[in-house]
Amino acid sequence: MNKDGKIGVFDSGIGGVTVLKEILKILPDEEYIYFSDSKNNPYGDKTDEQINCFCENIVNLFIEKNCKAIVIACNTASAKSAKHLREKYPNIPFIAIEPAYKMVYDYSYNGSTLVMATKGTIESEKFNLLYHKYDNHKTTLLPCVGLADIIEEGNKEKIREYLVNHLGQYKGKIENVVLGCTHYPLIQDLIEDVLGKVKFYNGAPYLAKHLKDVLTENNLISTCTTKGNIEFIDSSNSTKKEERFFKIIKA
Ligand code: DGL
């Protein structure tokens, strides 16, 4: 791995943009490749074997394109494939997002908590280890089947309707919301419209800090100033996704 390699960031779609935005705040001079695997999304209802296979294809492409580190900006892929990828590619650092449930334990142990994530994340062994370690006994785990999909589509009315149907019963009863899917920070305002005022927990700022630490420890911080160049690749060649992605990055 060399300092002037790129940082590969991937998700099943454009949700991982919420992670890349945090990374850019503290690593603005690195060069990035963002891979949106919209051909295979949603990941949330796929088997471990399918997700391992999607992730391997993305990692092989990142390696071909000279990536020095890889960010798994998808909670589902992290939960199901991070271990497998680290074993299969021991020479490249993987930085993986996970639901920020430990933060609730650290900062709001007595607060009623809703963990929103895909079914795949909530049922995964990795998330269950985290959950049982930090369980505050006031937590509801909510598998949001199909939500990432409609966020990906970008239809606000559909999203609002989904949230009213699935979160309406928790209105006024929840203090903490763990955003356990990288698509969900894009709809924080809509979640609050339904639940009322809540405190959000998002693992992305911590992941960004961890990435910087890993690059520093491995002497991999870039020496050229590429001013945060981003190459965007979408597996179904969607120009609409690309436009939306850069609109969110620049917002
Ligand atoms: N953004 C992904 C996550 O963080 C999942 C979306 C999907 O189901 O594809 O879990």
Residues whose N, C-alpha, C, O or C-beta is under 5 A from the ligand:
A	BS01	DGL	D11 S12 G15 N41 P42 Y43 G44 A73 C74 N75 T76 T118 A148 G180 C181 T182 H183
